[in-house]
Amino acid sequence: MSRALLVPPDSSGQLKPLQELPLPEAVSYAPHTIGWVFVAVVLLAALGVAIWFGRRRHEKQRYRRAALIELESIEASLASTHADREQRANALAAVPRLIKRTALVIAPREQVAALTGGEWLAFLQRTRGRFDARSGALLALASYAPPEVVAGISDSDAAALIGHTRDWIEHHHVEV
């Protein structure tokens, strides 16, 4: 069947004056009332404030990221199969120094610098640390014992000390 047979012929000419229906105008995305402009300004301001606070928080946590990188370096030094006793002792002795330096960033020097022994352990526990008597003794041993004694710390004790240190660096908080 051809297409010509399906379309009826306009023999009377009545269809010629008809025109195509006009399409409606495109809808504008611009707000039509001042209220939507106000909402947009408030949302943009809120977004700007959120970005500002996020960047500020990121900058304030820079010391934490640096401490974690240094702790990973210490951990890699301990895990090295080529590590001798002196290198092991130096790596373990670096852990208490790292904790003290990190604490000096977050709390006033007058409060933290002179802390030792039980007071230091109490400070670490108060600032959300999981240091117990055993890990506190390991910290004191790593800080003050001769290198040959520090090198004798067992692998499991060293791993526990590294774990407690990582947890404290990631989660500590000092009330100001």
Long-range contacts (C-beta under 8 A, 24 or more apart in sequence): 63-102, 63-105, 63-106, 64-102, 64-169, 64-170, 67-98, 67-101, 67-102, 67-169, 68-166, 68-169, 68-170, 70-94, 70-98, 71-95, 71-98, 71-162, 71-165, 71-166, 71-169, 74-98, 74-162, 75-162, 78-158, 78-162, 85-147, 85-148, 85-151, 86-147, 86-151, 88-150, 88-151, 89-147, 89-148, 89-150, 89-151, 90-147, 92-142, 92-150, 92-151, 92-153, 92-158, 92-161, 93-142, 93-143, 93-147, 93-150, 95-139, 95-142, 95-161, 95-162, 95-165, 96-139, 96-140, 96-142, 96-143, 97-143, 98-165, 99-124, 99-139, 99-165, 99-168, 99-169, 102-169, 102-172, 103-127, 103-172, 106-172, 106-174, 107-174, 124-168, 127-168, 127-172, 127-173, 127-174, 128-168, 128-171, 128-172, 128-173, 129-164, 129-167, 129-168, 129-172, 130-164, 130-167, 130-168, 131-164, 131-168, 134-160, 135-160, 135-161, 135-164
